Amino acid sequence: MVNVIRLVFTIVFGFLWWWTLNFVGPSLMFLVILGSILTLCVCCCKGDDPHGEWNFDRYMACLRRCGPALLTLIVGLFLLGILVLWFITGVFPAPDLLKIAVAAIGSVIFIRAICCAYQA
């Protein structure tokens, strides 16, 4: 049963990560990939199963454990996205702020949700 829960979380949040990647488009693809990689670095995902069975309380505790670090990462990625698009186009990327926010938030949150499924 533990592996089924993990599989479901991987499929659901993996699909949401893929949607995020497609929603933001090629100009912000780097931000989604960078955010995903840095999420693993900021809050290490061990992938071990020390408890034997999956527990929702441990899952939520895992999500909360790295909250401040992940929030800092999200803000940093958001600002990076603004700076990169501003540098490339020479104009403040006001029309793309929603896409930048989705890339910064989605890439971090969805990867963390998958990692915690394997730690809970």
C-alpha positions as CSV (number, residue, x, y, z in Angstrom):
1,M,0.0,0.0,0.0
2,V,2.9,2.3,0.7
3,N,4.2,2.1,-2.8
4,V,0.7,2.8,-4.2
5,I,0.4,6.0,-2.3
6,R,3.9,7.1,-3.4
7,L,3.0,6.2,-7.0
8,V,-0.2,8.3,-6.9
9,F,1.6,11.3,-5.4
10,T,4.4,11.0,-8.0
11,I,1.8,10.8,-10.8
12,V,-0.3,13.7,-9.6
13,F,2.4,16.1,-8.7
14,G,4.6,15.0,-11.6
15,F,1.6,15.9,-13.9
16,L,1.3,19.3,-12.2
17,W,5.0,19.9,-12.6
18,W,4.7,19.0,-16.3
19,W,1.7,21.4,-16.6
20,T,3.8,24.1,-14.9
21,L,6.6,23.6,-17.4
22,N,4.2,23.8,-20.4
23,F,2.3,26.8,-19.0
24,V,5.3,29.0,-18.6
25,G,6.7,28.1,-22.0
26,P,10.3,27.9,-23.4
27,S,11.4,31.4,-22.2
28,L,11.0,30.3,-18.5
29,M,11.7,26.6,-18.8
30,F,15.1,27.2,-17.2
31,L,13.4,28.6,-14.1
32,V,11.3,25.5,-13.6
33,I,14.2,23.1,-14.1
34,L,16.5,25.2,-11.8
35,G,13.8,25.4,-9.2
36,S,13.3,21.7,-9.3
37,I,17.0,21.0,-8.8
38,L,17.5,23.6,-6.1
39,T,14.5,22.2,-4.2
40,L,16.3,18.9,-3.8
41,C,19.4,20.8,-2.6
42,V,17.6,23.2,-0.2
43,C,15.7,20.4,1.6
44,C,17.4,17.1,1.1
45,C,15.1,14.3,0.0
46,K,16.4,11.0,1.4
47,G,13.9,8.6,-0.2
48,D,14.3,6.1,2.6
49,D,11.5,4.3,4.4
50,P,12.4,4.3,8.1
51,H,8.8,3.9,9.4
52,G,7.6,0.9,7.3
53,E,4.2,2.4,6.4
54,W,3.1,5.7,4.9
55,N,1.6,8.3,7.3
56,F,-0.2,11.5,6.4
57,D,1.0,13.3,9.5
58,R,4.6,12.5,8.7
59,Y,3.9,13.7,5.1
60,M,2.6,17.1,6.3
61,A,5.5,17.4,8.8
62,C,7.9,16.8,5.9
63,L,6.3,19.6,3.9
64,R,6.4,22.0,6.8
65,R,10.0,21.2,7.9
66,C,11.7,23.2,5.1
67,G,9.1,25.9,4.8
68,P,11.3,29.0,5.3
69,A,14.1,27.7,3.1
70,L,11.6,26.8,0.3
71,L,9.9,30.2,0.6
72,T,13.3,31.9,0.3
73,L,14.0,29.8,-2.8
74,I,10.6,30.7,-4.4
75,V,11.2,34.4,-3.8
76,G,14.7,34.1,-5.3
77,L,13.5,32.2,-8.3
78,F,10.7,34.8,-8.9
79,L,13.2,37.7,-8.7
80,L,15.7,35.7,-11.0
81,G,12.9,35.2,-13.5
82,I,12.1,38.9,-13.6
83,L,15.8,39.9,-13.9
84,V,16.5,37.4,-16.7
85,L,13.5,38.4,-18.8
86,W,14.2,42.1,-18.2
87,F,17.8,41.5,-19.3
88,I,16.7,39.6,-22.4
89,T,14.0,42.0,-23.6
90,G,15.2,45.3,-22.1
91,V,11.7,45.9,-20.7
92,F,10.2,45.0,-17.3
93,P,8.3,41.8,-17.9
94,A,4.9,42.9,-16.4
95,P,2.9,40.6,-18.8
96,D,4.9,37.6,-17.7
97,L,4.7,38.0,-13.9
98,L,2.0,35.4,-13.6
99,K,4.1,32.9,-15.6
100,I,7.2,33.7,-13.5
101,A,5.2,33.2,-10.3
102,V,3.8,29.8,-11.5
103,A,7.3,28.7,-12.5
104,A,8.9,29.7,-9.2
105,I,6.1,28.3,-7.0
106,G,5.2,25.2,-9.0
107,S,8.7,23.9,-9.6
108,V,9.5,24.0,-5.9
109,I,6.2,22.9,-4.4
110,F,5.5,20.0,-6.7
111,I,8.9,18.5,-6.4
112,R,8.8,18.8,-2.6
113,A,5.4,17.2,-2.5
114,I,6.8,14.2,-4.4
115,C,9.9,14.0,-2.2
116,C,7.9,14.0,1.0
117,A,5.7,11.1,-0.3
118,Y,8.9,9.0,-0.2
119,Q,9.9,10.2,3.3
120,A,6.5,9.9,5.0
